Amino acid sequence: MKKNLLLLFFALTVFGCSSIELEAVSTSSDETQRILSLGLSHEENLKEANKLPSKHMISVVTLQLTNARDEKIQEQVDIVESAKYAEMVSISGNNSSFIGPKKINSVKKGVLESDVEIQTYFLTSSRNENGLLQHKLNISIEHNSLNKRPYLSANLCDEWMRCEGTTSPAQELIVTSSKGINCIASGCEFTEEMTLKLTDNFLKESINKGFTIRLNAKRKSNKIKVSKAYLMGYLQVAK
């Protein structure tokens, strides 16, 4: 009997502590929103957070306030960048065809100076007979290798950059060109070009965060990240 009472007391104690912890987390979120609603500067927000009753709550609220500040700054940066991208979108065919600006990224793949791959991407769109936009992500990958790199498929990556088990939003990955130049004993300078068909719904659903696609070859893979700012700017025009 005493053993059962002790177990019951222990269970209630653990449940009580869990409830207190959950309540603190919930209260921290409420306090963060309360402080943000005051319309103060970030420094003033932190001073308000330091008035809270516990060190744990101060720590959690301070982190949430800092994250909110960083998100606001990034949002302003994205707005400015998206306007620049929008100005570079080419329109033709009585507002029926669109070509986005080229985005070029240099990706280090090894320890040598030559171990660099150049990734280039840009969006294009055209209206079908029903007036609906059809989109393509045009991709070029330049690399120094012994052999060309046949890409076979693509996967959509989640926000934690996990690409396994996810499906591509593309209807199909089409390799349009694979060529090598300046060949020597150690390899050639290859350029792989491909297109990825994307739906209008997918692009609109991705506008608040951008998206990352992993391209899969037999022994290599490449991740192409289309930024939020690029997508925002392009869809301001291609609509």
C-alpha positions, 0 to 999 in steps of 0.5 A: 500500500505504501509503495502504491502511494509513493508511486502515485505521489511521484507520478503526480509530482512529475505531472505537476512539473510537466504542467508547470513547464508547459505553462511557462512555455505558453506564457513565454509566447504570450509575453513575447507577443505582448511586448511586440505589440507595444511597438518599441525598439528591439533594445526596449523590448529586451528591457521589458523582457528583463522585467519578467519574473524568472530567468528561464522566461527571460531567456526564452522571451529574449530569444523569441524577440531576437528571432522576431527582429531577425525575421523582420530584417530579413523580410525587408531585405527580401522585399528590396531584393525581390524588386531588383529581380522583378525589374530584370524579368523579360516579358514578350508575346503580349504578356504571354512569355516571361524569362527571369534573370540568371542567378549564378552560384559558385559551390566549393566541392573539394580542397583544390582550387579547381574543385568548384562547380558553377550553378546557374538557374533561371525561371521561364514561363509561357501561357498555354491555350487556356491562358494558364502559366506553365513554368520551367526551372532552367539549370546549368551546372559546370564542373571539371571531371573525367566524365560527363554527369548524366542527371536522372531525377530530382527531389524536393528538399524540406526546410531542414534540407532533407531530400530523401523520401520527398518527391519532386514537384516536377512533371519531368527532368529533361537533360537538354545538353551535356558537353565537354571542352578543354579536355586534358588527361585529368578531365574536361570542363563539362556543362550539364544543362537541364529543365525542370517543369514546375506547376503554377500552384507549386511556385505560389505555395513556395513564395514565402520561403523559396524552395530547394531541389536536389538533382541526382546523378549516378554518383553525384548530386547538386542542390539548387536553392531558389531564394524567396526574394528571387521567387517573389520578384519573378512572380510579381511579373509572371502572373 
